Amino acid sequence: MIVWDDVTRAHVVRAMQEYDRLGPQRFFAEYGFAPTTTYELVADARLYPPKAILGTAYEFATGKRLASGDFEGGKSGAVKILGRLGFLVRAK
């Protein structure tokens, strides 16, 4: 089980900035995630893939890279954790 305690709002913002900098294709290739299918993270009128952003934020926080299969992206996973950090995640 992944412990998310080290991931802060600042790590998530950094991951979103990295997504913006690289663009979706390069971001997914670099960090090993895929586009979102069910939920989207909404910030500053932009949309982000919640699971990919959270997984990248985890790497920024801990130095450990997660694979997509290492954690859940849905309501009980990435959506819940991002919500606890004050982010808006909505169904696509």
Rosetta silent file (secondary structure, phi, psi, omega in degrees, C-alpha in Angstrom):
SEQUENCE: MIVWDDVTRAHVVRAMQEYDRLGPQRFFAEYGFAPTTTYELVADARLYPPKAILGTAYEFATGKRLASGDFEGGKSGAVKILGRLGFLVRAK
SCORE:     score description
SCORE:     0.000 S_00000001
   1 L     0.000  136.165 -179.715    0.000    0.000    0.000 S_00000001
   2 L   -81.936  133.913  174.500    1.260    3.464   -0.948 S_00000001
   3 L  -102.065  123.229 -172.963    1.531    6.037    1.849 S_00000001
   4 L   -97.617    5.607 -172.822    0.763    9.502    0.516 S_00000001
   5 L   -56.285  -32.364 -177.481    1.701   11.513    3.628 S_00000001
   6 L   -78.986  -14.537 -177.837    4.796   13.086    2.033 S_00000001
   7 L   -82.318  122.534  179.952    2.877   14.412   -0.980 S_00000001
   8 L  -110.502  171.723  175.750    1.873   18.038   -0.509 S_00000001
   9 H   -57.718  -38.878 -179.931   -0.156   20.480   -2.529 S_00000001
  10 H   -61.999  -36.990  177.769    3.152   22.009   -3.705 S_00000001
  11 H   -65.788  -39.426  179.087    4.261   18.652   -5.162 S_00000001
  12 H   -66.330  -43.310  177.912    0.993   18.393   -7.083 S_00000001
  13 H   -61.144  -42.221  177.869    1.376   21.937   -8.417 S_00000001
  14 H   -60.618  -40.923  178.642    4.933   21.099   -9.490 S_00000001
  15 H   -64.488  -39.922  177.573    3.649   18.013  -11.342 S_00000001
  16 H   -65.440  -38.764  176.906    1.027   20.136  -13.128 S_00000001
  17 H   -63.531  -38.362  178.027    3.734   22.632  -14.115 S_00000001
  18 H   -65.700  -40.765  176.628    5.807   19.770  -15.491 S_00000001
  19 H   -60.388  -45.573  178.941    2.790   18.560  -17.495 S_00000001
  20 H   -63.634  -40.552 -177.309    2.329   22.059  -18.903 S_00000001
  21 H   -66.975  -45.475 -175.675    6.033   22.361  -19.714 S_00000001
  22 H   -84.197  -29.043 -170.529    6.374   18.998  -21.472 S_00000001
  23 L    83.922  158.207 -174.019    2.915   18.681  -22.980 S_00000001
  24 H   -55.488  -50.339 -174.536    0.806   15.518  -22.644 S_00000001
  25 H   -58.807  -51.166 -178.445    2.722   13.200  -25.000 S_00000001
  26 H   -67.843  -37.242  178.861    6.168   13.880  -23.546 S_00000001
  27 H   -60.671  -49.287 -179.147    4.841   13.927  -19.978 S_00000001
  28 H   -62.682  -41.261  179.201    3.259   10.482  -20.359 S_00000001
  29 H   -65.038  -40.963 -177.506    6.392    9.110  -22.034 S_00000001
  30 H   -70.519  -41.984 -172.097    8.671   10.570  -19.359 S_00000001
  31 H  -105.081   -3.648  170.938    6.675    9.553  -16.300 S_00000001
  32 L    80.418   27.769  177.940    5.051    6.346  -17.531 S_00000001
  33 L  -116.849  176.334 -179.302    1.363    7.171  -17.333 S_00000001
  34 L  -124.920  164.853  176.953   -1.469    7.337  -19.861 S_00000001
  35 L   -57.725  153.989  179.711   -4.228    9.872  -20.547 S_00000001
  36 L   -72.867  149.584  178.081   -7.164    9.909  -18.169 S_00000001
  37 L  -117.313  -24.740 -171.006  -10.326    8.049  -19.076 S_00000001
  38 L  -120.368  -40.766 -175.941  -12.727    8.756  -16.218 S_00000001
  39 E  -124.666  159.690  174.319  -11.745   11.806  -14.149 S_00000001
  40 E  -138.260  138.825  176.127  -10.008   15.119  -14.730 S_00000001
  41 E   -87.038  127.675 -177.241   -8.187   17.389  -12.326 S_00000001
  42 E  -110.175  123.918  177.611   -9.287   21.002  -12.813 S_00000001
  43 E  -150.650  127.476  178.575   -6.907   23.832  -11.910 S_00000001
  44 L    52.091   45.345  178.407   -6.749   27.375  -13.262 S_00000001
  45 L    62.534   18.742  177.173   -9.193   26.549  -16.075 S_00000001
  46 E  -117.318  155.736 -179.695   -6.883   23.734  -17.247 S_00000001
  47 E  -114.356  138.751 -178.216   -7.511   19.975  -17.201 S_00000001
  48 E  -133.720  154.822  175.338   -5.014   17.377  -16.037 S_00000001
  49 L   -80.147  112.002 -172.271   -4.949   13.574  -15.720 S_00000001
  50 H   -57.058  -46.412 -176.130   -5.346   13.021  -11.944 S_00000001
  51 H   -65.421  -42.961  179.847   -3.555    9.690  -11.642 S_00000001
  52 H   -64.778  -40.858 -179.958   -0.573   10.802  -13.715 S_00000001
  53 H   -66.740  -45.493 -179.468   -0.277   14.068  -11.792 S_00000001
  54 H   -65.393  -41.862  178.484   -0.512   12.361   -8.405 S_00000001
  55 H   -61.690  -38.909  178.506    1.996    9.667   -9.385 S_00000001
  56 H   -71.272  -39.347  176.257    4.444   12.312  -10.549 S_00000001
  57 H   -60.494  -38.569  177.565    3.869   14.371   -7.396 S_00000001
  58 H   -61.458  -43.327  178.602    4.701   11.244   -5.388 S_00000001
  59 H   -63.013  -41.957  177.648    7.993   10.916   -7.270 S_00000001
  60 H   -62.271  -37.974 -177.114    8.792   14.576   -6.590 S_00000001
  61 H   -74.857  -36.603 -170.149    7.993   14.093   -2.885 S_00000001
  62 H  -116.172  -18.203 -174.010    9.806   10.816   -2.298 S_00000001
  63 L    81.927    1.531 -179.059   12.218   10.252   -5.175 S_00000001
  64 L  -106.568  129.601 -179.451   10.463    6.934   -5.853 S_00000001
  65 L   -87.891  134.005  175.314    8.747    6.342   -9.181 S_00000001
  66 L  -102.989  144.922  170.276    5.356    4.625   -9.217 S_00000001
  67 L   -89.355  158.816 -179.219    3.951    2.662  -12.119 S_00000001
  68 H   -55.967  -36.960 -178.980    0.343    3.201  -13.080 S_00000001
  69 H   -76.146   -4.811 -177.926   -0.582   -0.224  -11.699 S_00000001
  70 H   -77.722  -18.046 -179.044    0.911    0.577   -8.279 S_00000001
  71 L  -152.604  163.609 -176.150   -2.106    2.615   -7.160 S_00000001
  72 L   -88.418  146.376 -179.512   -5.734    3.298   -7.969 S_00000001
  73 L  -102.336  -16.893 -173.463   -6.853    6.344   -9.879 S_00000001
  74 L   -77.534 -158.971 -174.385  -10.586    6.367   -9.141 S_00000001
  75 L   -54.410  -35.418 -178.336  -12.735    7.660   -6.317 S_00000001
  76 L   -93.583    2.318 -178.948  -10.935    5.692   -3.627 S_00000001
  77 L  -117.296 -115.235 -175.315   -7.489    6.429   -5.046 S_00000001
  78 H   -56.881  -40.559 -178.718   -6.050    9.504   -6.759 S_00000001
  79 H   -59.510  -45.088 -178.938   -9.368   11.367   -6.787 S_00000001
  80 H   -65.199  -45.805 -177.438   -9.708   11.036   -3.012 S_00000001
  81 H   -65.921  -44.968  178.370   -6.112   12.016   -2.262 S_00000001
  82 H   -63.747  -36.607  175.787   -6.177   15.041   -4.564 S_00000001
  83 H   -62.626  -40.955  177.412   -9.468   16.115   -2.986 S_00000001
  84 H   -62.070  -29.578  179.617   -7.896   15.958    0.465 S_00000001
  85 L   -86.308    3.359  174.366   -5.174   18.287   -0.806 S_00000001
  86 L    92.269   14.932  179.633   -7.826   20.788   -1.885 S_00000001
  87 L   -95.896  152.118  176.789   -7.966   20.063   -5.609 S_00000001
  88 E   -93.917  122.142  174.599  -11.114   19.739   -7.700 S_00000001
  89 E  -124.865  129.458 -177.102  -11.422   16.447   -9.551 S_00000001
  90 E  -129.260  159.762  176.209  -14.533   15.784  -11.585 S_00000001
  91 E   -67.595  144.267  178.528  -15.907   13.012  -13.763 S_00000001
  92 L   -70.889    0.000    0.000  -15.138   13.430  -17.463 S_00000001
